[in-house]
Amino acid sequence: MDIHSTVQLHTGRKMPILGLGTWKLTDSTADVIVRALELGYPMIDTSGDYGTQPGIGEGLQRSGRPRESYYLVTKVEETDDAYEATKKDLADLQLDYADLMLIHRPPDSGAGEDLWRGLIKARDEGLTKDIGVSNYSEEQIQALIDATGETPVVNQIEWSPFGWSKAMLEFCGAENIVIQAYSPMTRSERLSHEALVGLADKYKKSPAQLLIRWSLRKGVVPLPKANQAEHLQENIAVFDFELSAEDMGTLDALNEEYSALGPKPVYLQQ
Ligand SMILES: NC(=O)c1ccc[n+]([C@@H]2O[C@H](COP(=O)([O-])OP(=O)(O)OC[C@H]3O[C@@H](n4cnc5c(N)ncnc54)[C@H](OP(=O)(O)O)[C@@H]3O)[C@@H](O)[C@H]2O)c1
């Protein structure tokens, strides 16, 4: 496994195994994107509501990279018209298509079947290669499948040893849905946790690198965000070690249903 490795989507296409998060990129977004592409990041995650799409578009243009050399994930909001929002996202990004469009979160009522139909239309018209969801419970995903016959390729959810769900992992495995891990560094809140730091010392790696490797070992695609050049570099230097089964167990056992976003999220409620 290396930075060029991919995971198979149920549509037959492939997705990189690691991407750059861009929520709250406070440095020049375009500069960070250019640097990340130079370092070898194969995927960028953004959303219509992050405010980073214009800067990402600028960085992608400035990099001079061919479109097929990077994978772009973005999202429509639960209050949007999904089809129209997809077109707006693409205009902000200066792109003809996204690789993956997600519903950012389920709406207050229902599972967002109309949003899902809007993304299906966008996909059928070539505005995005694949479509998926974010912050969805198993029941909500099932409702979209029941309504349309279309299974999301991805559920992007908060995911770290401190907050993860065996039931969601099993459900997504059975449905061939890939989990993308957001806030994989717990937004820095648990990087000093004693057990994590102890294990990191053992592998001569940083706590952040262990968190990324833990996700990869579970077949989950992490999206660490970093402004700082040394963080950007560190977070992809994760392919020269492997966590033992015993140490995976130790990390698994740190689960406290933690969420950096606040109350226990719907996808952890079993
Ligand atoms: N779908 C959703 O609802 C949703 C929700 C939240 C996030 N996301 C996506 O997931 C991405 C990641 O999540 P996140 O931004 O919430 O949090 P995160 O990636 O868990 O944490 C980001 C924080 O970790 C720091 N950091 C990064 N690498 C580090 C390292 N090697 N050592 C020490 N600290 C390090 C960053 O610092 P610096 O920036 O200073 O380098 C930043 O403060 C987002 O950017 C976004 O793309 C999606």
Ligand as a Chemical Component Dictionary entry (heavy atoms), coordinates in Angstrom:
data_LIG
# 
_chem_comp.id                   LIG 
_chem_comp.type                 NON-POLYMER 
_chem_comp.pdbx_formal_charge   0 
_chem_comp.three_letter_code    LIG 
# 
loop_
_chem_comp_atom.comp_id 
_chem_comp_atom.atom_id 
_chem_comp_atom.alt_atom_id 
_chem_comp_atom.type_symbol 
_chem_comp_atom.charge 
_chem_comp_atom.model_Cartn_x 
_chem_comp_atom.model_Cartn_y 
_chem_comp_atom.model_Cartn_z 
_chem_comp_atom.pdbx_ordinal 
LIG N1  N1  N 0  -18.735 15.742 5.990  1  
LIG C1  C1  C 0  -18.688 16.469 7.077  2  
LIG O1  O1  O 0  -19.717 16.783 7.723  3  
LIG C2  C2  C 0  -17.350 16.917 7.589  4  
LIG C3  C3  C 0  -17.247 17.447 8.879  5  
LIG C4  C4  C 0  -15.990 17.827 9.324  6  
LIG C5  C5  C 0  -14.886 17.676 8.490  7  
LIG N2  N2  N 1  -15.017 17.179 7.227  8  
LIG C6  C6  C 0  -13.852 17.020 6.315  9  
LIG O2  O2  O 0  -12.833 16.290 6.977  10 
LIG C7  C7  C 0  -11.643 17.073 7.021  11 
LIG C8  C8  C 0  -10.820 16.780 8.255  12 
LIG O3  O3  O 0  -11.547 17.033 9.442  13 
LIG P1  P1  P 0  -11.291 18.316 10.383 14 
LIG O4  O4  O 0  -10.739 19.428 9.583  15 
LIG O5  O5  O -1 -12.557 18.507 11.123 16 
LIG O6  O6  O 0  -10.250 17.829 11.472 17 
LIG P2  P2  P 0  -8.909  16.941 11.565 18 
LIG O7  O7  O 0  -8.364  16.616 10.227 19 
LIG O8  O8  O 0  -9.222  15.850 12.515 20 
LIG O9  O9  O 0  -7.958  17.929 12.345 21 
LIG C9  C9  C 0  -7.381  19.068 11.748 22 
LIG C10 C10 C 0  -6.437  19.653 12.776 23 
LIG O10 O10 O 0  -5.366  18.727 13.000 24 
LIG C11 C11 C 0  -4.128  19.410 12.857 25 
LIG N3  N3  N 0  -3.153  18.476 12.304 26 
LIG C12 C12 C 0  -3.133  17.989 11.042 27 
LIG N4  N4  N 0  -2.080  17.159 10.889 28 
LIG C13 C13 C 0  -1.430  17.136 12.064 29 
LIG C14 C14 C 0  -0.263  16.473 12.515 30 
LIG N5  N5  N 0  0.430   15.669 11.713 31 
LIG N6  N6  N 0  0.145   16.673 13.794 32 
LIG C15 C15 C 0  -0.557  17.494 14.629 33 
LIG N7  N7  N 0  -1.688  18.143 14.244 34 
LIG C16 C16 C 0  -2.114  17.959 12.981 35 
LIG C17 C17 C 0  -4.399  20.542 11.904 36 
LIG O11 O11 O 0  -3.440  21.565 12.095 37 
LIG P3  P3  P 0  -2.985  22.605 10.952 38 
LIG O12 O12 O 0  -4.182  22.913 10.113 39 
LIG O13 O13 O 0  -2.505  23.770 11.732 40 
LIG O14 O14 O 0  -1.885  21.980 10.141 41 
LIG C18 C18 C 0  -5.806  20.955 12.325 42 
LIG O15 O15 O 0  -5.755  21.811 13.438 43 
LIG C19 C19 C 0  -12.183 18.508 6.949  44 
LIG O16 O16 O 0  -11.178 19.451 6.681  45 
LIG C20 C20 C 0  -13.231 18.351 5.909  46 
LIG O17 O17 O 0  -12.656 18.283 4.608  47 
LIG C21 C21 C 0  -16.234 16.782 6.771  48 
# 
loop_
_chem_comp_bond.comp_id 
_chem_comp_bond.atom_id_1 
_chem_comp_bond.atom_id_2 
_chem_comp_bond.value_order 
_chem_comp_bond.pdbx_ordinal 
LIG N1  C1  SING 1  
LIG C1  O1  DOUB 2  
LIG C1  C2  SING 3  
LIG C2  C3  SING 4  
LIG C2  C21 DOUB 5  
LIG C3  C4  DOUB 6  
LIG C4  C5  SING 7  
LIG C5  N2  DOUB 8  
LIG N2  C6  SING 9  
LIG N2  C21 SING 10 
LIG C6  O2  SING 11 
LIG C6  C20 SING 12 
LIG O2  C7  SING 13 
LIG C7  C8  SING 14 
LIG C7  C19 SING 15 
LIG C8  O3  SING 16 
LIG O3  P1  SING 17 
LIG P1  O4  DOUB 18 
LIG P1  O5  SING 19 
LIG P1  O6  SING 20 
LIG O6  P2  SING 21 
LIG P2  O7  DOUB 22 
LIG P2  O8  SING 23 
LIG P2  O9  SING 24 
LIG O9  C9  SING 25 
LIG C9  C10 SING 26 
LIG C10 O10 SING 27 
LIG C10 C18 SING 28 
LIG O10 C11 SING 29 
LIG C11 N3  SING 30 
LIG C11 C17 SING 31 
LIG N3  C12 SING 32 
LIG N3  C16 SING 33 
LIG C12 N4  DOUB 34 
LIG N4  C13 SING 35 
LIG C13 C14 SING 36 
LIG C13 C16 DOUB 37 
LIG C14 N5  SING 38 
LIG C14 N6  DOUB 39 
LIG N6  C15 SING 40 
LIG C15 N7  DOUB 41 
LIG N7  C16 SING 42 
LIG C17 O11 SING 43 
LIG C17 C18 SING 44 
LIG O11 P3  SING 45 
LIG P3  O12 DOUB 46 
LIG P3  O13 SING 47 
LIG P3  O14 SING 48 
LIG C18 O15 SING 49 
LIG C19 O16 SING 50 
LIG C19 C20 SING 51 
LIG C20 O17 SING 52 
# 
